């Protein structure tokens, strides 16, 4: 698992965003993986996810505070979290400034519709070249059509690990574009769900806010965070 930590981006959120924007400007391709304990846990069980995490074509950012804390336990110096929702927001702002093309895949139809409406009103200079909700069986066809549409940014909200697997499967068909799996970010970006208050964000307690709002997530949190912490503690010894 330590080889995953070695590949994590270690600088600040602002520095990372600048690198991403530079790649956009220069028509370079990026596949960004927002890493959390669930990502690393899947990778220890699934050879394909393991392969994509160590592939030089992918860029790993520390999305979860648990990843940052455990990295420090293992003596990897990460500056801070770089969350998928913050990155997605920054990308929308940059797309609006530079009149970039955007593709959206994932979430429920009503969430996607709300997101498109929000983008059209808040970021009017963005050209949405293609969109599709996450409840069809045409995800491969979606990416095949993107090859000719050549979006500058593609946000995929299908959840871990499906979104990463789908992007990775089609990645070599693209010469440019920033591709990011953003999990449940469409819910927040569309206004369908509220993000944790600023205080929770500042204290890196967004996970606690989500558990309070959605107690059904407790089992998943235990399996993917608490168990993960103990695994890292064992590695440290």
mmCIF file of the C-alpha atoms, coordinates in Angstrom:
data_MODEL
# 
_entry.id   MODEL 
# 
loop_
_atom_site.group_PDB 
_atom_site.id 
_atom_site.type_symbol 
_atom_site.label_atom_id 
_atom_site.label_alt_id 
_atom_site.label_comp_id 
_atom_site.label_asym_id 
_atom_site.label_entity_id 
_atom_site.label_seq_id 
_atom_site.pdbx_PDB_ins_code 
_atom_site.Cartn_x 
_atom_site.Cartn_y 
_atom_site.Cartn_z 
_atom_site.occupancy 
_atom_site.B_iso_or_equiv 
_atom_site.pdbx_formal_charge 
_atom_site.auth_seq_id 
_atom_site.auth_comp_id 
_atom_site.auth_asym_id 
_atom_site.auth_atom_id 
_atom_site.pdbx_PDB_model_num 
ATOM 1   C CA . UNK A 1 1   ? 0.000   0.000  0.000   1.00 0.00 ? 1   UNK A CA 1 
ATOM 2   C CA . UNK A 1 2   ? 2.915   2.347  0.562   1.00 0.00 ? 2   UNK A CA 1 
ATOM 3   C CA . UNK A 1 3   ? 3.462   2.600  -3.194  1.00 0.00 ? 3   UNK A CA 1 
ATOM 4   C CA . UNK A 1 4   ? 0.076   4.357  -3.352  1.00 0.00 ? 4   UNK A CA 1 
ATOM 5   C CA . UNK A 1 5   ? 1.165   6.904  -0.767  1.00 0.00 ? 5   UNK A CA 1 
ATOM 6   C CA . UNK A 1 6   ? 4.332   7.562  -2.739  1.00 0.00 ? 6   UNK A CA 1 
ATOM 7   C CA . UNK A 1 7   ? 2.237   8.683  -5.708  1.00 0.00 ? 7   UNK A CA 1 
ATOM 8   C CA . UNK A 1 8   ? 0.053   11.153 -3.794  1.00 0.00 ? 8   UNK A CA 1 
ATOM 9   C CA . UNK A 1 9   ? 0.367   14.807 -4.748  1.00 0.00 ? 9   UNK A CA 1 
ATOM 10  C CA . UNK A 1 10  ? 2.155   16.431 -1.812  1.00 0.00 ? 10  UNK A CA 1 
ATOM 11  C CA . UNK A 1 11  ? 1.892   20.186 -2.479  1.00 0.00 ? 11  UNK A CA 1 
ATOM 12  C CA . UNK A 1 12  ? -0.931  22.610 -1.722  1.00 0.00 ? 12  UNK A CA 1 
ATOM 13  C CA . UNK A 1 13  ? -4.391  22.781 -3.264  1.00 0.00 ? 13  UNK A CA 1 
ATOM 14  C CA . UNK A 1 14  ? -3.539  26.082 -4.958  1.00 0.00 ? 14  UNK A CA 1 
ATOM 15  C CA . UNK A 1 15  ? -0.343  24.649 -6.474  1.00 0.00 ? 15  UNK A CA 1 
ATOM 16  C CA . UNK A 1 16  ? -2.227  21.651 -7.789  1.00 0.00 ? 16  UNK A CA 1 
ATOM 17  C CA . UNK A 1 17  ? -4.950  23.751 -9.336  1.00 0.00 ? 17  UNK A CA 1 
ATOM 18  C CA . UNK A 1 18  ? -2.320  25.845 -11.118 1.00 0.00 ? 18  UNK A CA 1 
ATOM 19  C CA . UNK A 1 19  ? -0.774  22.675 -12.573 1.00 0.00 ? 19  UNK A CA 1 
ATOM 20  C CA . UNK A 1 20  ? -4.166  21.455 -13.749 1.00 0.00 ? 20  UNK A CA 1 
ATOM 21  C CA . UNK A 1 21  ? -4.992  24.817 -15.340 1.00 0.00 ? 21  UNK A CA 1 
ATOM 22  C CA . UNK A 1 22  ? -1.610  24.849 -17.095 1.00 0.00 ? 22  UNK A CA 1 
ATOM 23  C CA . UNK A 1 23  ? -2.293  21.398 -18.523 1.00 0.00 ? 23  UNK A CA 1 
ATOM 24  C CA . UNK A 1 24  ? -5.683  22.581 -19.704 1.00 0.00 ? 24  UNK A CA 1 
ATOM 25  C CA . UNK A 1 25  ? -4.130  25.576 -21.414 1.00 0.00 ? 25  UNK A CA 1 
ATOM 26  C CA . UNK A 1 26  ? -1.516  23.393 -23.112 1.00 0.00 ? 26  UNK A CA 1 
ATOM 27  C CA . UNK A 1 27  ? -4.057  20.748 -24.207 1.00 0.00 ? 27  UNK A CA 1 
ATOM 28  C CA . UNK A 1 28  ? -2.458  18.035 -22.103 1.00 0.00 ? 28  UNK A CA 1 
ATOM 29  C CA . UNK A 1 29  ? -4.305  15.022 -20.733 1.00 0.00 ? 29  UNK A CA 1 
ATOM 30  C CA . UNK A 1 30  ? -4.823  14.348 -17.031 1.00 0.00 ? 30  UNK A CA 1 
ATOM 31  C CA . UNK A 1 31  ? -6.579  11.547 -15.170 1.00 0.00 ? 31  UNK A CA 1 
ATOM 32  C CA . UNK A 1 32  ? -7.079  12.661 -11.576 1.00 0.00 ? 32  UNK A CA 1 
ATOM 33  C CA . UNK A 1 33  ? -7.980  10.153 -8.873  1.00 0.00 ? 33  UNK A CA 1 
ATOM 34  C CA . UNK A 1 34  ? -9.397  11.616 -5.658  1.00 0.00 ? 34  UNK A CA 1 
ATOM 35  C CA . UNK A 1 35  ? -7.926  9.140  -3.193  1.00 0.00 ? 35  UNK A CA 1 
ATOM 36  C CA . UNK A 1 36  ? -9.537  8.183  0.090   1.00 0.00 ? 36  UNK A CA 1 
ATOM 37  C CA . UNK A 1 37  ? -9.309  5.039  2.260   1.00 0.00 ? 37  UNK A CA 1 
ATOM 38  C CA . UNK A 1 38  ? -11.966 3.339  0.130   1.00 0.00 ? 38  UNK A CA 1 
ATOM 39  C CA . UNK A 1 39  ? -9.818  3.851  -2.974  1.00 0.00 ? 39  UNK A CA 1 
ATOM 40  C CA . UNK A 1 40  ? -6.763  2.244  -1.398  1.00 0.00 ? 40  UNK A CA 1 
ATOM 41  C CA . UNK A 1 41  ? -8.817  -0.578 0.120   1.00 0.00 ? 41  UNK A CA 1 
ATOM 42  C CA . UNK A 1 42  ? -10.317 -1.444 -3.270  1.00 0.00 ? 42  UNK A CA 1 
ATOM 43  C CA . UNK A 1 43  ? -6.837  -1.368 -4.806  1.00 0.00 ? 43  UNK A CA 1 
ATOM 44  C CA . UNK A 1 44  ? -5.564  -4.051 -2.431  1.00 0.00 ? 44  UNK A CA 1 
ATOM 45  C CA . UNK A 1 45  ? -8.314  -6.369 -3.677  1.00 0.00 ? 45  UNK A CA 1 
ATOM 46  C CA . UNK A 1 46  ? -8.683  -5.415 -7.352  1.00 0.00 ? 46  UNK A CA 1 
ATOM 47  C CA . UNK A 1 47  ? -5.654  -5.719 -9.688  1.00 0.00 ? 47  UNK A CA 1 
ATOM 48  C CA . UNK A 1 48  ? -7.113  -3.203 -12.139 1.00 0.00 ? 48  UNK A CA 1 
ATOM 49  C CA . UNK A 1 49  ? -7.451  -0.485 -9.501  1.00 0.00 ? 49  UNK A CA 1 
ATOM 50  C CA . UNK A 1 50  ? -3.982  -1.316 -8.225  1.00 0.00 ? 50  UNK A CA 1 
ATOM 51  C CA . UNK A 1 51  ? -2.676  -0.912 -11.777 1.00 0.00 ? 51  UNK A CA 1 
ATOM 52  C CA . UNK A 1 52  ? -4.315  2.481  -12.307 1.00 0.00 ? 52  UNK A CA 1 
ATOM 53  C CA . UNK A 1 53  ? -3.075  3.868  -8.981  1.00 0.00 ? 53  UNK A CA 1 
ATOM 54  C CA . UNK A 1 54  ? 0.551   3.170  -9.874  1.00 0.00 ? 54  UNK A CA 1 
ATOM 55  C CA . UNK A 1 55  ? 0.208   4.063  -13.556 1.00 0.00 ? 55  UNK A CA 1 
ATOM 56  C CA . UNK A 1 56  ? 2.161   7.257  -14.425 1.00 0.00 ? 56  UNK A CA 1 
ATOM 57  C CA . UNK A 1 57  ? -0.849  8.357  -16.509 1.00 0.00 ? 57  UNK A CA 1 
ATOM 58  C CA . UNK A 1 58  ? -2.840  8.909  -13.314 1.00 0.00 ? 58  UNK A CA 1 
ATOM 59  C CA . UNK A 1 59  ? -2.483  11.655 -10.714 1.00 0.00 ? 59  UNK A CA 1 
ATOM 60  C CA . UNK A 1 60  ? -3.498  10.891 -7.135  1.00 0.00 ? 60  UNK A CA 1 
ATOM 61  C CA . UNK A 1 61  ? -4.690  13.639 -4.812  1.00 0.00 ? 61  UNK A CA 1 
ATOM 62  C CA . UNK A 1 62  ? -5.421  13.201 -1.079  1.00 0.00 ? 62  UNK A CA 1 
ATOM 63  C CA . UNK A 1 63  ? -9.176  13.731 -0.925  1.00 0.00 ? 63  UNK A CA 1 
ATOM 64  C CA . UNK A 1 64  ? -9.832  12.254 2.530   1.00 0.00 ? 64  UNK A CA 1 
ATOM 65  C CA . UNK A 1 65  ? -8.400  13.604 5.791   1.00 0.00 ? 65  UNK A CA 1 
ATOM 66  C CA . UNK A 1 66  ? -7.767  9.991  6.778   1.00 0.00 ? 66  UNK A CA 1 
ATOM 67  C CA . UNK A 1 67  ? -5.331  9.719  3.870   1.00 0.00 ? 67  UNK A CA 1 
ATOM 68  C CA . UNK A 1 68  ? -3.477  12.846 5.006   1.00 0.00 ? 68  UNK A CA 1 
ATOM 69  C CA . UNK A 1 69  ? -3.276  11.647 8.618   1.00 0.00 ? 69  UNK A CA 1 
ATOM 70  C CA . UNK A 1 70  ? -2.131  8.142  7.751   1.00 0.00 ? 70  UNK A CA 1 
ATOM 71  C CA . UNK A 1 71  ? 0.394   9.524  5.268   1.00 0.00 ? 71  UNK A CA 1 
ATOM 72  C CA . UNK A 1 72  ? 1.975   11.523 8.081   1.00 0.00 ? 72  UNK A CA 1 
ATOM 73  C CA . UNK A 1 73  ? 2.001   8.407  10.261  1.00 0.00 ? 73  UNK A CA 1 
ATOM 74  C CA . UNK A 1 74  ? 3.986   6.700  7.516   1.00 0.00 ? 74  UNK A CA 1 
ATOM 75  C CA . UNK A 1 75  ? 6.339   9.718  7.205   1.00 0.00 ? 75  UNK A CA 1 
ATOM 76  C CA . UNK A 1 76  ? 4.965   11.030 3.913   1.00 0.00 ? 76  UNK A CA 1 
ATOM 77  C CA . UNK A 1 77  ? 4.722   14.813 4.012   1.00 0.00 ? 77  UNK A CA 1 
ATOM 78  C CA . UNK A 1 78  ? 1.450   15.932 2.462   1.00 0.00 ? 78  UNK A CA 1 
ATOM 79  C CA . UNK A 1 79  ? 0.620   19.613 2.722   1.00 0.00 ? 79  UNK A CA 1 
ATOM 80  C CA . UNK A 1 80  ? -3.176  19.313 2.856   1.00 0.00 ? 80  UNK A CA 1 
ATOM 81  C CA . UNK A 1 81  ? -6.353  17.731 1.564   1.00 0.00 ? 81  UNK A CA 1 
ATOM 82  C CA . UNK A 1 82  ? -7.348  18.401 -2.027  1.00 0.00 ? 82  UNK A CA 1 
ATOM 83  C CA . UNK A 1 83  ? -11.015 17.504 -2.169  1.00 0.00 ? 83  UNK A CA 1 
ATOM 84  C CA . UNK A 1 84  ? -12.889 16.435 -5.249  1.00 0.00 ? 84  UNK A CA 1 
ATOM 85  C CA . UNK A 1 85  ? -15.620 19.010 -4.652  1.00 0.00 ? 85  UNK A CA 1 
ATOM 86  C CA . UNK A 1 86  ? -13.088 21.862 -4.386  1.00 0.00 ? 86  UNK A CA 1 
ATOM 87  C CA . UNK A 1 87  ? -11.323 20.682 -7.533  1.00 0.00 ? 87  UNK A CA 1 
ATOM 88  C CA . UNK A 1 88  ? -14.607 20.352 -9.447  1.00 0.00 ? 88  UNK A CA 1 
ATOM 89  C CA . UNK A 1 89  ? -15.619 23.871 -8.407  1.00 0.00 ? 89  UNK A CA 1 
ATOM 90  C CA . UNK A 1 90  ? -12.239 25.286 -9.442  1.00 0.00 ? 90  UNK A CA 1 
ATOM 91  C CA . UNK A 1 91  ? -12.509 23.521 -12.800 1.00 0.00 ? 91  UNK A CA 1 
ATOM 92  C CA . UNK A 1 92  ? -15.951 24.983 -13.446 1.00 0.00 ? 92  UNK A CA 1 
ATOM 93  C CA . UNK A 1 93  ? -14.637 28.454 -12.651 1.00 0.00 ? 93  UNK A CA 1 
ATOM 94  C CA . UNK A 1 94  ? -11.661 27.987 -14.973 1.00 0.00 ? 94  UNK A CA 1 
ATOM 95  C CA . UNK A 1 95  ? -13.856 26.569 -17.734 1.00 0.00 ? 95  UNK A CA 1 
ATOM 96  C CA . UNK A 1 96  ? -16.055 29.642 -17.466 1.00 0.00 ? 96  UNK A CA 1 
ATOM 97  C CA . UNK A 1 97  ? -13.084 32.024 -17.632 1.00 0.00 ? 97  UNK A CA 1 
ATOM 98  C CA . UNK A 1 98  ? -11.533 30.318 -20.644 1.00 0.00 ? 98  UNK A CA 1 
ATOM 99  C CA . UNK A 1 99  ? -14.709 29.240 -22.487 1.00 0.00 ? 99  UNK A CA 1 
ATOM 100 C CA . UNK A 1 100 ? -13.744 25.563 -22.211 1.00 0.00 ? 100 UNK A CA 1 
ATOM 101 C CA . UNK A 1 101 ? -15.850 22.558 -23.192 1.00 0.00 ? 101 UNK A CA 1 
ATOM 102 C CA . UNK A 1 102 ? -17.310 20.333 -20.455 1.00 0.00 ? 102 UNK A CA 1 
ATOM 103 C CA . UNK A 1 103 ? -18.762 16.814 -20.321 1.00 0.00 ? 103 UNK A CA 1 
ATOM 104 C CA . UNK A 1 104 ? -20.797 15.457 -17.413 1.00 0.00 ? 104 UNK A CA 1 
ATOM 105 C CA . UNK A 1 105 ? -21.606 11.839 -16.587 1.00 0.00 ? 105 UNK A CA 1 
ATOM 106 C CA . UNK A 1 106 ? -23.361 10.489 -13.522 1.00 0.00 ? 106 UNK A CA 1 
ATOM 107 C CA . UNK A 1 107 ? -25.896 11.052 -10.733 1.00 0.00 ? 107 UNK A CA 1 
ATOM 108 C CA . UNK A 1 108 ? -29.679 10.822 -10.949 1.00 0.00 ? 108 UNK A CA 1 
ATOM 109 C CA . UNK A 1 109 ? -31.461 12.488 -13.847 1.00 0.00 ? 109 UNK A CA 1 
ATOM 110 C CA . UNK A 1 110 ? -33.021 15.159 -11.634 1.00 0.00 ? 110 UNK A CA 1 
ATOM 111 C CA . UNK A 1 111 ? -29.659 15.959 -10.015 1.00 0.00 ? 111 UNK A CA 1 
ATOM 112 C CA . UNK A 1 112 ? -27.942 16.227 -13.396 1.00 0.00 ? 112 UNK A CA 1 
ATOM 113 C CA . UNK A 1 113 ? -30.730 18.460 -14.712 1.00 0.00 ? 113 UNK A CA 1 
ATOM 114 C CA . UNK A 1 114 ? -30.354 20.736 -11.680 1.00 0.00 ? 114 UNK A CA 1 
ATOM 115 C CA . UNK A 1 115 ? -26.575 20.817 -12.158 1.00 0.00 ? 115 UNK A CA 1 
ATOM 116 C CA . UNK A 1 116 ? -26.840 21.787 -15.822 1.00 0.00 ? 116 UNK A CA 1 
ATOM 117 C CA . UNK A 1 117 ? -29.278 24.567 -14.919 1.00 0.00 ? 117 UNK A CA 1 
ATOM 118 C CA . UNK A 1 118 ? -26.868 25.787 -12.225 1.00 0.00 ? 118 UNK A CA 1 
ATOM 119 C CA . UNK A 1 119 ? -23.923 25.756 -14.630 1.00 0.00 ? 119 UNK A CA 1 
ATOM 120 C CA . UNK A 1 120 ? -25.875 27.599 -17.318 1.00 0.00 ? 120 UNK A CA 1 
ATOM 121 C CA . UNK A 1 121 ? -26.807 30.365 -14.890 1.00 0.00 ? 121 UNK A CA 1 
ATOM 122 C CA . UNK A 1 122 ? -23.583 30.593 -12.851 1.00 0.00 ? 122 UNK A CA 1 
ATOM 123 C CA . UNK A 1 123 ? -21.017 29.726 -15.530 1.00 0.00 ? 123 UNK A CA 1 
ATOM 124 C CA . UNK A 1 124 ? -22.593 30.941 -18.799 1.00 0.00 ? 124 UNK A CA 1 
ATOM 125 C CA . UNK A 1 125 ? -19.369 30.698 -20.820 1.00 0.00 ? 125 UNK A CA 1 
ATOM 126 C CA . UNK A 1 126 ? -19.079 26.943 -20.384 1.00 0.00 ? 126 UNK A CA 1 
ATOM 127 C CA . UNK A 1 127 ? -20.055 24.819 -23.364 1.00 0.00 ? 127 UNK A CA 1 
ATOM 128 C CA . UNK A 1 128 ? -21.556 21.528 -22.140 1.00 0.00 ? 128 UNK A CA 1 
ATOM 129 C CA . UNK A 1 129 ? -20.828 19.275 -25.102 1.00 0.00 ? 129 UNK A CA 1 
ATOM 130 C CA . UNK A 1 130 ? -22.367 16.114 -23.656 1.00 0.00 ? 130 UNK A CA 1 
ATOM 131 C CA . UNK A 1 131 ? -24.125 14.912 -20.517 1.00 0.00 ? 131 UNK A CA 1 
ATOM 132 C CA . UNK A 1 132 ? -25.725 11.695 -19.313 1.00 0.00 ? 132 UNK A CA 1 
ATOM 133 C CA . UNK A 1 133 ? -27.087 10.522 -15.973 1.00 0.00 ? 133 UNK A CA 1 
ATOM 134 C CA . UNK A 1 134 ? -25.564 7.572  -14.160 1.00 0.00 ? 134 UNK A CA 1 
ATOM 135 C CA . UNK A 1 135 ? -28.513 5.228  -14.503 1.00 0.00 ? 135 UNK A CA 1 
ATOM 136 C CA . UNK A 1 136 ? -28.067 3.974  -18.053 1.00 0.00 ? 136 UNK A CA 1 
ATOM 137 C CA . UNK A 1 137 ? -26.016 1.147  -19.514 1.00 0.00 ? 137 UNK A CA 1 
ATOM 138 C CA . UNK A 1 138 ? -24.462 3.393  -22.156 1.00 0.00 ? 138 UNK A CA 1 
ATOM 139 C CA . UNK A 1 139 ? -21.382 4.682  -20.344 1.00 0.00 ? 139 UNK A CA 1 
ATOM 140 C CA . UNK A 1 140 ? -18.971 3.193  -22.881 1.00 0.00 ? 140 UNK A CA 1 
ATOM 141 C CA . UNK A 1 141 ? -20.911 4.787  -25.717 1.00 0.00 ? 141 UNK A CA 1 
ATOM 142 C CA . UNK A 1 142 ? -20.757 8.098  -23.865 1.00 0.00 ? 142 UNK A CA 1 
ATOM 143 C CA . UNK A 1 143 ? -16.960 7.989  -23.830 1.00 0.00 ? 143 UNK A CA 1 
ATOM 144 C CA . UNK A 1 144 ? -16.750 6.796  -27.418 1.00 0.00 ? 144 UNK A CA 1 
ATOM 145 C CA . UNK A 1 145 ? -18.684 9.896  -28.512 1.00 0.00 ? 145 UNK A CA 1 
ATOM 146 C CA . UNK A 1 146 ? -16.434 12.131 -26.408 1.00 0.00 ? 146 UNK A CA 1 
ATOM 147 C CA . UNK A 1 147 ? -13.454 11.174 -28.574 1.00 0.00 ? 147 UNK A CA 1 
ATOM 148 C CA . UNK A 1 148 ? -14.782 13.361 -31.391 1.00 0.00 ? 148 UNK A CA 1 
ATOM 149 C CA . UNK A 1 149 ? -16.238 16.033 -29.084 1.00 0.00 ? 149 UNK A CA 1 
ATOM 150 C CA . UNK A 1 150 ? -12.853 16.535 -27.349 1.00 0.00 ? 150 UNK A CA 1 
ATOM 151 C CA . UNK A 1 151 ? -13.999 18.086 -24.048 1.00 0.00 ? 151 UNK A CA 1 
ATOM 152 C CA . UNK A 1 152 ? -11.492 20.084 -22.027 1.00 0.00 ? 152 UNK A CA 1 
ATOM 153 C CA . UNK A 1 153 ? -12.919 18.729 -18.775 1.00 0.00 ? 153 UNK A CA 1 
ATOM 154 C CA . UNK A 1 154 ? -14.910 15.572 -18.072 1.00 0.00 ? 154 UNK A CA 1 
ATOM 155 C CA . UNK A 1 155 ? -16.454 15.060 -14.621 1.00 0.00 ? 155 UNK A CA 1 
ATOM 156 C CA . UNK A 1 156 ? -17.676 11.543 -13.846 1.00 0.00 ? 156 UNK A CA 1 
ATOM 157 C CA . UNK A 1 157 ? -19.894 10.950 -10.817 1.00 0.00 ? 157 UNK A CA 1 
ATOM 158 C CA . UNK A 1 158 ? -20.487 7.207  -10.719 1.00 0.00 ? 158 UNK A CA 1 
ATOM 159 C CA . UNK A 1 159 ? -18.880 6.493  -7.343  1.00 0.00 ? 159 UNK A CA 1 
ATOM 160 C CA . UNK A 1 160 ? -15.699 4.626  -6.473  1.00 0.00 ? 160 UNK A CA 1 
ATOM 161 C CA . UNK A 1 161 ? -14.450 2.491  -8.194  1.00 0.00 ? 161 UNK A CA 1 
ATOM 162 C CA . UNK A 1 162 ? -16.788 2.516  -11.211 1.00 0.00 ? 162 UNK A CA 1 
ATOM 163 C CA . UNK A 1 163 ? -15.958 6.078  -12.261 1.00 0.00 ? 163 UNK A CA 1 
ATOM 164 C CA . UNK A 1 164 ? -12.200 5.466  -12.173 1.00 0.00 ? 164 UNK A CA 1 
ATOM 165 C CA . UNK A 1 165 ? -12.453 2.167  -14.023 1.00 0.00 ? 165 UNK A CA 1 
ATOM 166 C CA . UNK A 1 166 ? -14.540 3.733  -16.775 1.00 0.00 ? 166 UNK A CA 1 
ATOM 167 C CA . UNK A 1 167 ? -12.177 6.672  -17.276 1.00 0.00 ? 167 UNK A CA 1 
ATOM 168 C CA . UNK A 1 168 ? -9.118  4.422  -17.238 1.00 0.00 ? 168 UNK A CA 1 
ATOM 169 C CA . UNK A 1 169 ? -10.677 2.068  -19.776 1.00 0.00 ? 169 UNK A CA 1 
ATOM 170 C CA . UNK A 1 170 ? -11.052 4.859  -22.338 1.00 0.00 ? 170 UNK A CA 1 
ATOM 171 C CA . UNK A 1 171 ? -8.187  7.146  -21.346 1.00 0.00 ? 171 UNK A CA 1 
ATOM 172 C CA . UNK A 1 172 ? -5.802  6.175  -24.130 1.00 0.00 ? 172 UNK A CA 1 
ATOM 173 C CA . UNK A 1 173 ? -8.370  7.276  -26.721 1.00 0.00 ? 173 UNK A CA 1 
ATOM 174 C CA . UNK A 1 174 ? -7.843  10.906 -25.703 1.00 0.00 ? 174 UNK A CA 1 
ATOM 175 C CA . UNK A 1 175 ? -4.891  13.198 -26.350 1.00 0.00 ? 175 UNK A CA 1 
ATOM 176 C CA . UNK A 1 176 ? -6.178  16.078 -24.208 1.00 0.00 ? 176 UNK A CA 1 
ATOM 177 C CA . UNK A 1 177 ? -8.629  16.804 -21.428 1.00 0.00 ? 177 UNK A CA 1 
ATOM 178 C CA . UNK A 1 178 ? -8.851  16.627 -17.641 1.00 0.00 ? 178 UNK A CA 1 
ATOM 179 C CA . UNK A 1 179 ? -10.803 13.593 -16.433 1.00 0.00 ? 179 UNK A CA 1 
ATOM 180 C CA . UNK A 1 180 ? -11.888 13.369 -12.803 1.00 0.00 ? 180 UNK A CA 1 
ATOM 181 C CA . UNK A 1 181 ? -14.045 10.964 -10.827 1.00 0.00 ? 181 UNK A CA 1 
ATOM 182 C CA . UNK A 1 182 ? -15.988 13.195 -8.435  1.00 0.00 ? 182 UNK A CA 1 
ATOM 183 C CA . UNK A 1 183 ? -18.238 10.790 -6.527  1.00 0.00 ? 183 UNK A CA 1 
ATOM 184 C CA . UNK A 1 184 ? -21.247 12.549 -5.013  1.00 0.00 ? 184 UNK A CA 1 
ATOM 185 C CA . UNK A 1 185 ? -20.091 16.046 -5.944  1.00 0.00 ? 185 UNK A CA 1 
ATOM 186 C CA . UNK A 1 186 ? -22.925 16.577 -8.445  1.00 0.00 ? 186 UNK A CA 1 
ATOM 187 C CA . UNK A 1 187 ? -25.390 16.577 -5.523  1.00 0.00 ? 187 UNK A CA 1 
ATOM 188 C CA . UNK A 1 188 ? -23.542 19.452 -3.858  1.00 0.00 ? 188 UNK A CA 1 
ATOM 189 C CA . UNK A 1 189 ? -22.675 21.360 -7.038  1.00 0.00 ? 189 UNK A CA 1 
ATOM 190 C CA . UNK A 1 190 ? -26.313 21.251 -8.148  1.00 0.00 ? 190 UNK A CA 1 
ATOM 191 C CA . UNK A 1 191 ? -27.585 22.463 -4.795  1.00 0.00 ? 191 UNK A CA 1 
ATOM 192 C CA . UNK A 1 192 ? -29.505 19.231 -4.257  1.00 0.00 ? 192 UNK A CA 1 
ATOM 193 C CA . UNK A 1 193 ? -27.489 18.603 -1.083  1.00 0.00 ? 193 UNK A CA 1 
ATOM 194 C CA . UNK A 1 194 ? -25.695 21.052 1.174   1.00 0.00 ? 194 UNK A CA 1 
ATOM 195 C CA . UNK A 1 195 ? -21.984 20.768 1.829   1.00 0.00 ? 195 UNK A CA 1 
ATOM 196 C CA . UNK A 1 196 ? -20.825 20.714 5.444   1.00 0.00 ? 196 UNK A CA 1 
ATOM 197 C CA . UNK A 1 197 ? -20.664 24.167 7.081   1.00 0.00 ? 197 UNK A CA 1 
ATOM 198 C CA . UNK A 1 198 ? -17.385 26.084 6.830   1.00 0.00 ? 198 UNK A CA 1 
ATOM 199 C CA . UNK A 1 199 ? -16.414 25.224 10.414  1.00 0.00 ? 199 UNK A CA 1 
ATOM 200 C CA . UNK A 1 200 ? -16.644 21.493 9.681   1.00 0.00 ? 200 UNK A CA 1 
ATOM 201 C CA . UNK A 1 201 ? -14.593 22.009 6.512   1.00 0.00 ? 201 UNK A CA 1 
ATOM 202 C CA . UNK A 1 202 ? -11.937 24.023 8.330   1.00 0.00 ? 202 UNK A CA 1 
ATOM 203 C CA . UNK A 1 203 ? -11.602 21.389 11.057  1.00 0.00 ? 203 UNK A CA 1 
ATOM 204 C CA . UNK A 1 204 ? -11.552 18.536 8.484   1.00 0.00 ? 204 UNK A CA 1 
ATOM 205 C CA . UNK A 1 205 ? -14.754 17.145 9.987   1.00 0.00 ? 205 UNK A CA 1 
ATOM 206 C CA . UNK A 1 206 ? -16.881 16.904 6.861   1.00 0.00 ? 206 UNK A CA 1 
ATOM 207 C CA . UNK A 1 207 ? -17.004 13.147 7.424   1.00 0.00 ? 207 UNK A CA 1 
ATOM 208 C CA . UNK A 1 208 ? -18.679 13.758 10.814  1.00 0.00 ? 208 UNK A CA 1 
ATOM 209 C CA . UNK A 1 209 ? -21.236 16.112 9.279   1.00 0.00 ? 209 UNK A CA 1 
ATOM 210 C CA . UNK A 1 210 ? -22.123 13.477 6.673   1.00 0.00 ? 210 UNK A CA 1 
ATOM 211 C CA . UNK A 1 211 ? -22.543 10.826 9.381   1.00 0.00 ? 211 UNK A CA 1 
ATOM 212 C CA . UNK A 1 212 ? -24.824 13.131 11.375  1.00 0.00 ? 212 UNK A CA 1 
ATOM 213 C CA . UNK A 1 213 ? -26.930 13.883 8.292   1.00 0.00 ? 213 UNK A CA 1 
ATOM 214 C CA . UNK A 1 214 ? -26.862 10.306 6.976   1.00 0.00 ? 214 UNK A CA 1 
ATOM 215 C CA . UNK A 1 215 ? -26.467 7.783  9.852   1.00 0.00 ? 215 UNK A CA 1 
ATOM 216 C CA . UNK A 1 216 ? -26.764 4.911  7.373   1.00 0.00 ? 216 UNK A CA 1 
ATOM 217 C CA . UNK A 1 217 ? -23.209 5.764  6.277   1.00 0.00 ? 217 UNK A CA 1 
ATOM 218 C CA . UNK A 1 218 ? -21.782 4.661  9.663   1.00 0.00 ? 218 UNK A CA 1 
ATOM 219 C CA . UNK A 1 219 ? -21.211 1.059  8.605   1.00 0.00 ? 219 UNK A CA 1 
ATOM 220 C CA . UNK A 1 220 ? -19.464 2.154  5.424   1.00 0.00 ? 220 UNK A CA 1 
ATOM 221 C CA . UNK A 1 221 ? -17.366 4.646  7.411   1.00 0.00 ? 221 UNK A CA 1 
ATOM 222 C CA . UNK A 1 222 ? -16.319 1.933  9.845   1.00 0.00 ? 222 UNK A CA 1 
ATOM 223 C CA . UNK A 1 223 ? -15.402 -0.527 7.098   1.00 0.00 ? 223 UNK A CA 1 
ATOM 224 C CA . UNK A 1 224 ? -13.472 1.964  4.989   1.00 0.00 ? 224 UNK A CA 1 
ATOM 225 C CA . UNK A 1 225 ? -11.950 4.345  7.537   1.00 0.00 ? 225 UNK A CA 1 
ATOM 226 C CA . UNK A 1 226 ? -11.652 2.790  10.995  1.00 0.00 ? 226 UNK A CA 1 
ATOM 227 C CA . UNK A 1 227 ? -10.426 -0.551 9.658   1.00 0.00 ? 227 UNK A CA 1 
ATOM 228 C CA . UNK A 1 228 ? -8.106  1.289  7.303   1.00 0.00 ? 228 UNK A CA 1 
ATOM 229 C CA . UNK A 1 229 ? -6.540  3.246  10.171  1.00 0.00 ? 229 UNK A CA 1 
ATOM 230 C CA . UNK A 1 230 ? -5.791  0.032  12.055  1.00 0.00 ? 230 UNK A CA 1 
ATOM 231 C CA . UNK A 1 231 ? -4.287  -1.479 8.926   1.00 0.00 ? 231 UNK A CA 1 
ATOM 232 C CA . UNK A 1 232 ? -1.930  1.499  8.561   1.00 0.00 ? 232 UNK A CA 1 
ATOM 233 C CA . UNK A 1 233 ? -1.008  1.323  12.246  1.00 0.00 ? 233 UNK A CA 1 
ATOM 234 C CA . UNK A 1 234 ? -0.050  -2.303 11.693  1.00 0.00 ? 234 UNK A CA 1 
ATOM 235 C CA . UNK A 1 235 ? 2.019   -1.303 8.650   1.00 0.00 ? 235 UNK A CA 1 
ATOM 236 C CA . UNK A 1 236 ? 3.801   1.321  10.748  1.00 0.00 ? 236 UNK A CA 1 
ATOM 237 C CA . UNK A 1 237 ? 4.891   -1.316 13.263  1.00 0.00 ? 237 UNK A CA 1 
# 
